């Protein structure tokens, strides 16, 4: 299962969806695509707005906010939430609420 944990200005993503075998998993590919598209968009606007690590897990730390950065992050979270609703056995989204 992919676990997405959101707490304050930190977003952590780890695990494997196990929807299909590694390299053929459309759920993992969708999560990666959503995250990397958002990260690349933010870096094109302001390279200092976030820090991003992708080692054993993805970790996004929001360092400072702006209207555009917040919209991009919220769009990413909305897309991940929609995906989690479509694949509840493969993605767990914890909004820290």
Secondary structure, DSSP 8 states (H G I E B T S, - for coil): -EEEEEETTEEEEEE---SSSTTS-HHHHHHHHHHHHHHHHHHHH-TTSEEEEESSSEEEEE-S--HHHHHHHHHHHHHHHHHHHH-TTTEEEE---
